[in-house]
Amino acid sequence: MSDEAAVDDGPNLDPDLGTDRTRRRRAVLYVAPFLALGLADVLLLLWWGINPLWGFMILPPILFCSALAYLAFSTDFLDDRT
């Protein structure tokens, strides 16, 4: 029996198979603190008793920037820029 036949890689023969899952997990970990801070800011504005319209006016930019950051990190859009 040769050494090549003795090596068992298991069912995952493609080394790049898990990279999408890893990138998505990394993207969530990077974006989650900023999203949490933005949502906490909205809740703080509402708790202070300011007009609720102001709290919901800043919500779309927070969500939009978080979605853009998630897409940038999960697709490795910035990897070829460095």
N, C-alpha and C positions, 0 to 999 in steps of 0.2 A: 504494500500500500504506500503510495507516495505521500509526501508532506502536504501537497496541495489538496488531496482528497480528504485528508484528516481534519482540515480546518473547516469548522462548521460555523457559518455566519448566521445561521438561523433563517427564519422566513423572510427577514428584511434584507434583501440583497442590494437594494438601492441605498447608497449612503446619504443621498439628499432627501430621502422620504420624510424625515422628521423635521426638516428645516422650516416648513411653513408653520407647523404647530409651535415651534420655538419662537419664530418671529412674531406670531400673534400674541403669544404669552408675554414676550418682552414688550411689545407695543402696549398691551393692557397695563403692565407694571409701570411703564414710563408715563402714561397718560392719566392713570387713575388719581394720583395726588393732585394734579391740576384741575381735573374735573371735580374732585371732592372739594377743593378750595373754592371753586366757582359756585358750586351748589350751596356751600356753606355761606358764601357771601349773599346769595339770593335769600336764603333762610334768615340771615341776620337782618337784612333790609326789611323783610316782612315782619320779623319779630319786633323791630324798632317801631313799627307802626307807620312807616312811610307808605305812601300810596302804592298798592300792590302792582300798579301798572309799571312802576320803575323797577321793581324786582323782576318782572317778566320781560321787561325791555332788555335787560342785560343777559337773560337766559339764552336767547338764540346765538349771540356771538360766542358765548362760552361753549355751547354744544358744537357749533360750527368749527371752532378752533380745535376742540378736542377730537372731532371726527377727522379733520385734516392731519393732525399729529398722529392719530392712530393709523391712517392710511400711509403716511410717510414712513413710519417705523415698521409696519407690518409688511410692506412691499419692498423694503430696503431701497427706497427711492434715493436716499442720500448716500448710499455706499459708494457709488462711482464718483461722487463729488470730492472725496478726500484723497 
